[in-house]
Amino acid sequence: MLAPRVRRVRPSRQVFGDGPRLVTPKSCNHNWSKQPSNDVARDAVAQLASTPRRSLTLADLLRHGRPPLSKEALLASANFTLSLLPARLASRIQALRNLPFIIVSNPHMSQIYHNYLHSLSTLLPYQQRKITTFEEEKQFGEVLADLVQTHTNTIPILARGFLESRKYINPEDVTRFLDTHLRARIGTRLIAEQHLALHLTSQPVIDELSKTPHESSSRNTSPSNYIGVIDTALQPAQIIRSCEDFVSEICELKYGVRPRLEIGGEPEASFAHIPVHVEYIITELLKNAFRATIESGNEREPIEVTIAAAPDVPGNGRPVQEDTDGSFQLDSAENEAIDHASPSSQSITIRIRDRGGGIPPEVLPHIWSYSFTTFSDMDHDGEGSGNLRALDTIASSGGHISSIAGLGYGLPLSRAYAEYFGGSIAIQSLWGWGTDVYLTLQGVGKID
């Protein structure tokens, strides 16, 4: 499952929206764009994959300031983005190559492999020099848009590939690969989408400095609390209500009832985070709570959501740096995810409590594992599968409905989104009674 399509209109969402696949700039029309050379690709990939990679924080994504950006800040953002992506793409290519050959030979797995090769090949010409002009930045933006579009359906394609190859690889290895790969994908996509959002919201300034008219600049104006895809004043209560409406409609359609949801604690709490990540997690957790409540016959019992904000302690978080040249210090860590050594100064914990009977003891140890055995339910319309499919197919990424219903990706992928920025998901189940889910999300403290 990918991030859900919650029914809210947000200007920054245009980055994730459906649209024609942008043509790769002419500057990228080199040999790899058509048919990658395996020998050259292998050498380049191995070298890039072995280089130390910089850990990433939300503060890094905010470092260039609020849009519209100045010329210097926008070019710095482009070069910072370019400094991060190639090694991450190479690492994923290397991980795919390390799978058994019969797995990578699967058509779906091969498609993902060549998608990564294509994306890396379009970035390499830009890595050899700095981006110094608006024209180069514009071309780079087209390359990023192509990258985001190319990898939109990576998760369902990977899922089908592993499903078809399951006799050749054990489930533990699949879970281990997916856990690493999907977390890395979160970062890669986020880095690209952040610069694309900054590019779009900076277009009026670019056009003014370039002395060219821009008829549709008003469409690229984002709310003042947005910096790229990050909402610096995100209110979880609003997202919870929006997700509640969405899941309730599905429940009413399939079951004829919709449990009510009560929000307590600190509903006015806000912090800086990525709305699309929070939407995905909340939708998945509410989906599980609503289904359990209805199927246990306790639909009259409310689902209780409590929001608690930790105090924002000045000086505890990693500072937002105004580094205009896009340079950074490499560290020796090979982890592509988030640097947890310096926790943010603000966090919000959300407890979701239901009276759905709890999780069966024999199921509880497996809730964080990627499951592939129920995927075949999608191919049948027999009794009992309709409700499962209706509630599992409500996830999307950028408007693309997910085709991995029933795969068991919901909770492990939700945990990946939460943990990527130092958060967590903990579950306490009372079998025969209900379930408490504790979602903790880390922010970046106050943004000036």
N, C-alpha and C positions, 0 to 999 in steps of 0.2 A: 504494500500500500504506500501511496505517496501522500503528500499534504492535501487536506480536504478542501473542497471548494465551498467555503462558507459564504453565505449570501450577504456580502457586504461589498460596497464599492470603495476602493481605495486607490488613489492616483498611482501609488507606487506599484500596484499590481500589474500595470501595463508591461512591466518587465517579465511577468510570468505568463502573460496572456497568449492565446493562440494567434498565430499569424504565419505568413509565408516564410519559408526558410530563406534567410538572407544569403546572397551569393558571396562566396569568399572573395576578398579583394584580389585584384590582379597581382598585387605584390606577393601573393602567396601561391601563385601558379608555378610551383616548382615540381620536381619529379614525384615527390611523395603525395601531392594533391591528387594524382591520378592513380598511380599504382606504387605503393611503398616498396622500396627495396629492402628485402628481409635482412640482408647483411648490414646495410647502412643503418637501418632502423634498430637492429639489435645492438649495435655498438653505441648509438646515440642514447637509446633507452637505458642500457646498462650503466652508462656514465651518469646520466641524469638521476636515475633511481638510487645510485649510491651516494649522491651528494647529501650533506646534512640539510634538513628542512626546518624552516622557521616555524615555531609554534605560533598559533594565532589566538587572538582574543577579540572580544567584542570591541574593546578599546581601539584595537588596530583598525577596525572597520570604520571607526568614527574619527580617526586621526586627522583626516583632511578637512574637517569642518562641515558646517551646514551648507547645503546647496542654496542658490547656485554658486558653484565654486569659481574661484579666480582661475586664470589661465595656468598659473604656476601650480595651484592645488590640484586641478584636473589632470594635468600632465603627470604630477607626482602620483596621483591615484592610479593612473594607467600603468606607470612603470612599477609601482608597488604590486599591482595585480599581476603584471607580467613576470615579476620576480618570483611569484609564488606558484603559479599554475604548472609550468612545464615539469618540474620535479614530481609534483603530485600525480599528473597524468602518467608520467613514466613509471612511477611506483605501481600504479594500477595495472599497467601493461605488463610489468614484470611479474606481478602476482598472478595474472591470468596465464602467463607463460609457464609458471611453476606448477600449474594444475596438470594432472595427467593428460597426455596428448589426446586420448579418446574423449575427454570432457571438452577440451577446447575445439575439437573437431565438430562438435555439435553445431548445427547452423545458427542457433540462437546465441551460443557462446561466441562463435566466430564473428557474428555481427557486432557484438559488444567490443570484442577485441579490435576489430578494424575501425570501429567508431573512435576508440581511444587513439589509435594510430593516426587517424585523420585529424583529430583535434590537435594532437601534439605537433603534427607536421605543419599545420597552419600557424602555430605559435612560434615555432623555431626561428623563422626569418626575423621576427620582431625581437627575439631575445638577443640577437647579435649586436643590437644597437639600442640606444635610448629613444623613446618617443619624445620628440621635441617640438612638433607642430600640431595645430588643430587638425590638419588633414590626416596626419599619421594617427592621431588619436581617434578620428572618425573611422578610419579603416580598421583600426584595432577593435573598436566597438562592434563593427560588423562581424569580425572574427569571433568575438565573445558571444554575440547573438547566435551565430551558427553553432558554436560549441554548446550553448544552453539548449538549443533546439535539437541538436543531434542526440543529446543524452537524456532527453525528456522521459523516454520509456525504458530506461536502463533496468529498473527494478523488475517490472513484469517480464521483460525479455530474459533477464538472468534467471528468474524463477522458472520459466518454462524450460530453459536450457538445463537447469539442475534437475527438474522433474523428469525430463526425458533421459537423463544420464544417471538417475539415482542408483541403478544397479551396479555402477562402476565406482561409486564413491560413498563412503559411510556418512551418515547424518552429522556426526560430530565435526568432520572436516568441512562439510557444507556450511554448518552454522558458524564455524570459526572463520571461514573465508567471507561469508556474507556480513558478519558482524564488523569485520575490518573494512571490507569494501564499501558497505553502505555508509559507515561513518566517514570514510574518506570522501565519498561522493557528496555528503552534506557540505563539507568544507569547500570542495572544488566548485560546486554549484553556487554556494553562497558568495565566494570571492568574485566569481564572474558576474553574478547578478547585482552585487553591491556596486561595482564600477558601472555597469550598464544603467542602473538607477541614477547614479550621480551624473552620468553622461547626459541622460535624458532631462533631468531637472536643471542642468546647467546650460542647456541649449540657448536660452535667450541671451545669456552673457556671451556665449561663444559667437552667436550671430552678430551681436553688437560690436564685439571686438574685431570680428572678421569683416565688418561692414557689408553684411549680406542680409537681406530680408528673411524673416522667418514667420510665415503666416500662421502657423499653428503652435507658436510658443506657449500660448495659454494652456494648451492641453498637457504640457509637461510640468506644470506648477504643482508641487506636492505640498501637503500640509506642513506648517512650520515646525511641527514636532517630528517630522521625518528626516532622517539622514540616510539616504539611499533606501534600503529595505528595512531599516531599523526604526522602530517607533520609540522615540525617547521618552514618551509619556504613555506607554501602553497600560491599559487597565484590564487586568484579567477578567474582571466581572463582566465587562462588555462582551468579551470574546465568549465567555461561558454562556451568556444569554443567547448570543447569536448561534452558537453550536447547539444549544438546547432546542431552539426553534427548528433547526435543521433535522436533528435526530428525532424530535417529537413528531414531525410530519411523516417521517418514514415509519415510525412505530404506529401511528394512527392509521396509516395506509395499510400496513400489513397485519397489525394486531387488533385494530379498532379502538385502541386506548392509547393515552399518552400520560405517563407518570408526571407528577409535578416536581419541580426542582426549587429548593429554597437555598438562598445564598446568605451566609452569615459571616461574622468576623469583621474584616475591613474591606468592604466592597469598593471603597474609593481608592484603595491602594494602587499605585502605579510605579512603573520602573521602565528601564530601557531594555527592549528585547525585540525579537523578530516575530511579528504577528503570525506569519504563515507557519512557523514552527509550533507556536503555542496552539494555533487552531488545529493542527493535525493531532497533537497530543490530547487536547481536551475532547475533540470529537471522538477519538478512539476510546478514551476512558468513559465518556458519557454513553457511548454506544454499548459498551459492556455492562455498565450499571443499569441502563434502561432495559436491556434484553433480560438480564438476570431478574430484575424486579418484576417484569411482566410474566416471564415464564415460571416464576415461583408462585404466582398468584397474589403477589403483594403490591399490585399496581396502585393501591390506595395509600401506600406508605410513601412519603416524600423522599426524594434523593437529596441528601443534605450536602451542601458545598460550603466549606469554611475557608476563607482567605486570610492568611496571616503574613504580615510584612515584617521582615527583620529590620532592625534599625540600620540606617545608613551612617556608618562611622567614617567621618572625614579622614582621608589619608590611608585607608585600608586598601583601597583599590589601586589597580595599575593605572597611572595617569594617561590621559589622552594626549599624545604627542603631536605637535604640529611639525611634521618632518616633510618639508616641501620637495626634497629631492628623491623621495621614495626609497632611500637606503635603509638598511637594517643590519643587525648583527645576527649571524648564523649561530645556532647552538648545535650541540652534538646529538641532541635527541632525534630519533628517527620517527617519532610519533607525528603524524600529520594532523592530529586533532588539536585540542585546546591545551594551552599551558595552564595547569592547575596549581602551579607553585605559588601564584599570587592570586588568591581568591578575590572575587569582586567584593565591593563594599556593601552590596545590597542584594537581598534575595527575597523571594516570595514563595511561600508554601501554600499549596492548595490541597485540602483534604476532600475527597469525594466518598461519601458514605452511603451505602445502599442496603436494603433489606432483601437482597436477592437470593439468600440461602447459602452464600459463600461458594468457595471453589472446592470441588471434590478433592480429598487428600491425594488420590492417585494422579490427579491432573496438576496439582500445585507445583511439583518439582520441574514441570516441563513448560511453564508459561513463558519463559524467556528464550525458548528454543524456536528456531525457524522450522515450521512443520510443512511437509509437502504431501502428506497422505490424503488430505481432504480436497485437494485441487480438483480431482475428478468430479466433485459435486457440481462444478460449473457446467459440466457437459450433460447433466441430467436435470429434468424438471420434476422429479419425483416428489412425493409428499415429504414435507419436513425440510426440504432444501431451500424453499422460496424465502422464508424469513431470514435464514442465515445469509443467503446471497444478497437480499435487499439491504441488510444492515452492513454487510462487509464491503459492498460496492459503492459506498458513499464517499470514498476517498478519491482525490485527484491531485494532480500537480500541474498548476498552470492551466486548469480547465480540461485536462485530459483525464477521463474517467479511468480509474484503475482496473486492470484485468487480472488482479491477483487475489480475488475474493476467495476466502476460505483457506488461504495459505498459512495463516497463523503469523503473519508479519506484523500485525497491529501493535502488540505490546513490545516486542523487541525493538521495533523501529521507533516507537515512542520513546523508549528508554535511550536509544541512540541520540535522538534529538535533544532530550533533556540533558544527558551527560556530556554532550559535545561542548557545552559552555559551563561545565562544572556543576550541573544540576543532578537530580536523581529522581527515581521513582521507586517507592517501597510499597509493598502490599501486605496487609494483614487480613487474613481470612478466618472467619469463624464459621466452620462448616455447620450448616443447619440454621444459620442466622443471617449473615451478610458479610460484606467486604468493605474495608477501608483502604483507600489508595491515597498515598501521600506523594504529591508532585512538588518538588522543589526546583525552582528556576533561578539561576544567577543572573543578575543584571550588571551594570557598570557604575552604579551609584548616580549621583546627580550630574546632569549634563548642563553646562553653562551655555 
